[in-house]
Amino acid sequence: MTRIVKKDDSAEVRRVTWVGLGWNAVLTVLKFLAGFFGGSQALVADAIHSASDFVTDIAVIVGSHFWNLPPDAEHPYGHRRFETLVTLGIGLSVAAVGVGLGYKAVQTLLQGEGSHPETVVAVMALASIVIKEILFRYTRAEGRKIRSQALEANAWHHRSDAFSSIPVLIAVVISLVFPQLWFADAVGALIVAFFVLRSAYEIASPGAKQLVDQGADEKVAKKLLEIALGHSKVMSVHGFRTRYVGSDLHVDLHIVVDAQMSLLEAHDVAEEVEQLLIQAGENVVDALVHVDPYDPARAGKKDE
């Protein structure tokens, strides 16, 4: 079995996350003040959404100290599941914010209470959209570069914040142009809640799938299987399985080789297949290849 040791990317994760945390702090304060003094429930709700980023940023910073620790007796497969837990935590915290914002907006609509936001609210909402979209693109690019699931999840949290400011901007503009539409701001807050909940699902879904050991998607699995079958001395493959541990992919498979092959030759073939899988560019860090001798009674097609 060949296992690679991943480069410790925790310092890079923390560096990128600290950048986001700083901007989240600025946006939270400015949006809350603009929403409170500018009379906009939607922008105050958006400020709370930005404040929830504090929790996720801190979770990523703290978690990054753990998930790159090397395997030990209690964690023989390493600590990448900590990354999965952090990702799920981010998703759940975002969902909680969405539910709270939606409840508040519905209560406002049912009570028939309205507000008339001022121009400063629209300016702040627009600024938030631009800044959070820049943070999203920056964080996602860095997350993909180092293949960090938690960093990519946090990037989508930035995007959800940018999206949530769009209905705020629209609602405020409507309120300014049509003051008689007292409910526009509350409707904007309700739409914000919807975007937040949708974002929570997109963030938590990959982590939930990993916790139930869902394997790689069909495209990745097919690519890896074809790589194994592409070795000139591999006659067929069976028992092919994949599973994620955090953002790391583990692969198990059985290869069938010529029964007349020496034990040393068969071992070398297995090692070569393992290296091909690890070098496939799909974040494979652990490949376990079992060798079976060719048996005519059990022979199958090469793409079995």
Helices and strands as residue ranges (DSSP letters): E 2-3, H 10-37, H 41-63, H 81-111, H 119-146, H 149-177, H 184-211, H 218-229, E 236-245, E 248-257, H 263-278, E 284-293, G 296-298
